[in-house]
Amino acid sequence: MLIRTGLSAKMDAASLEKIEQHWDAAETAFRDCVSKGYINESLAQHVEQLCNHGMLPLLEVWLLSFSEEIITRAMKSYFSSTRVVEHVLPNLQVAAKDIRRLLEAAGWLRKISGGNDEPSVDITWSCSGHKLDIHEEVLKLSSRLTTFFVTAEFDSLMLEIFQRSFRAFHRTQSSDDCSGLVFCPGCNAEIADDENLCSCAAIVREFVEINGVIDEIGAFPSLVHDCVQSVCFDLIKKHVFETCQGDFESKCASNLEQWLNETVVSWLQTISGQTTSMISAFKNNLLYFLHDIFIEFRAGQLFDMIVDFPDSQPALEDLRDCIQKVRSLDELVTKLKQAMTTRLFHPGVKTADIITAYVSTIKALRILDPSGFILQSICDELSVYLKSRDNRDNTVRIIVSSLTDENNVELNAELARCAQKAPAPGSYLDGSSDDESDWQNWIPQAKVSRIIKSSDIITLLVNIYGSKEVFVEEYASLLSGRLLNGSSDTQKEIMYMELLKVRFGELAMNNCEVMLNDVKYSKRLHTQIIQEKLGEKLQVPLDSLIISAQFWPELKDETMKIPESVTGDFEKFRKEYEILNGNRTVNLRPNLGYVELELELDDGSVKSVKCSTAQATLIQLFDGRNHWKMADIANALECSRITVKRLVAFWTQQGVLAEGGAGPDGVVVMGSDADVGDIENARGRRSLVDEEMEDDDDGNSRPNQLQEVRYQTFSNFVRGLLTNLGETPLDRIYSMLKMFAASSWVDFTIQDCKQFLDSKVKSGDVVYSSGLYSLPAK
Amino acid sequence: MKVKIKKWTTVATWKWLANDDNCGICRMPFESCCPDCRLPGDGCPLVWGKCSHCFHMHCIVKWIQSQQAQQQCPMCRQTWNFKE
């Protein structure tokens, strides 16, 4: 019909009929060719005739629709009949037969038409210059139809074949001796008795054959691609998991790549010699996947790598190289955050460990990701955690103490290192530093704050709190503690202070400088007064630390009795001091300072102890008297019984005194005649007391003390403010207090303010009603 | 038991013997230093006037230099003379 309508305009009935005959003959010939497998001699003539009439395009269209019919039939029956692995190849051969013949016919047609592809008759719809590669088209059709008809069931069959053949392939390739094995690792056949039973080679042969056929009928991409992919991916995954477990001290990405080339790619080349272009594209795919898997795998271990840093440096560099090749960092960040949350951010972890982890994180992530993107996201999280008071109130103290702790090599070295190249102000200024001549290689920078990118570790640590003042304050209090217990080495302290000065500026460190100056000056006084003037006149070997109270952190002020010999000697010292420094005097702080003692026990043993003045005063009582009652001690020292108990606890811990030795309220010297057993009992109690002591000594109480001092000054101010202003809302009070507090309390927040006011409301100093604070009516 | 003190380190705070706590000019405690100084005590000493008022030396010197006509004590307006 089509032919008639197409040609009737220009042809007479006779020639039309002739063409129709040619067409029918050609059609039959093609059908025969597919069903019987040979090409009729006369076909060429018919086709030539048709071509002469410009019918080639029509013929091609017909052939394509015919092919569709054939292939659909073949594939449908193939997929529905193939249910087990063993049938894959035989059935495929059958199905491929038709398709192969079809392709032959198409190839033939291409050849025939190749000679007279210029249509001599001008027909409107035979596009001039149109040239169809009919063979190619049939192949494509076959490929598409296969994709369309392939079933999930068949896919899994293919997958099985691939896996099996991969094992077998490796069995045949490898040189491992498997004579001792019962089953062949490649094909699972029982080879204990006869190695020839191994069917690896046969499997590989069959496999190659299958691939050959599949490739021939153009179905390779649709049938095999997915299988190859999933087999390879599984393999890679398994291999990565096996080889990269827990070893951070060597690079393994290059090994993995090598493995991929040697094993997987060579296998791929075997399975199909022809489709090499596809394989090479596929190889890139696999390489990408390898990196992807590797990163995913490492992402889970990143936290361990950070903990192991710097031992894990090779692994980090490895990972970095992979990341650069492959993809974005989101997953790494997420996984690392997860790991941090589960392993770091819980109360069971010591703050010091978190700080150490933080430092390692900074260092490790700097290697991993020079852009600083990961570091930024992780640091934000970490610093929020460290900053929150509920979680960690001792962060600053720990950071400061580890900075100046010789045992903490890392931070200590960091401090010294940074001092050598202190960040010049303005060196971080952004922008124009880019070298413009290199604009072609410019890459956009990740959006990362400059602090993260360019600062050293200490700056980052300090920035957790956003201000150096908090830090310096903390350092000052640590320093004062060390100087007052005599547990410091002045030379070293001076060195640290100089280092910190470089970092925080002279002004910020002024208080500390004065403190150290006091120590230096006290040493001079020691020579001038105690050694040169007083000398023999003293009852006890006295030393004195004269401090400038204004510059030291708040010092505990307790009245306490210390031995009269000491106070007497100090009086002598004071007189000399007043002579030496006109118009100045010194006030003794009896509770501060430290004492070095030598205890000679009754059994003749000698014990050297360094203790606080209170502890020394207490033990002095036992000089020549082995037994005291708690109440009497309290009387003698003019202090409370709780204090006595605490002091005694120190000496029981030293093994000098024992509690409860003689009577319930007694304290005896260990090993003395007054000590009548009961010591075990006392020991048991001791541990309890220790804990209490620790609680007490712990710096945790310190911020609260600080708070109290601040509140004291605030409350005066607030009273004045409320007297002047009457009823005042919270934010107004806050803004005024903030100005007032700026110097002493840097991070004063509105919450702090509210808390403070609430405490005042509770104590009745302030009245709160309908959002306004006022003074209570008198 | 015998207790022998090998060394007793006392801690004491030093203080100016003055009839006030703060310098009347800079309002800082005497034991602290004037705004221009860093180190207290010998670094920033006190001076007494004949009127018995005392100030940080740096503070009163600055004050006197800024006075045009007569040099008066900022506290009592008497003519300022350093106490010998």
Interface residues (C-beta under 8 A of the other chain):
Chain A: L484 G486 N510 E513 V514 N517 Y521 V540 P541 L542 D543 S544 L545 I546 I547 S548 A549 Q550 F551 V566 F570 F573 R574 Y577 N581 N583 R584 T585 V586 N587 L588 R589 P590 L592 G593 Y594 V595 E596 L597 E598 L599 E600 L601 D602 S608 T613 A616 I619 Q620 F622 D623 G624 N626 V656 V669 S672
Chain B: M1 K2 V3 K4 I5 K6 K7 W8 T9 T10 V11 A12 T13 W14 K15 W16 L17 A18 P29 E31 S32 R38 L39 P40 G41 D42 L46 W48
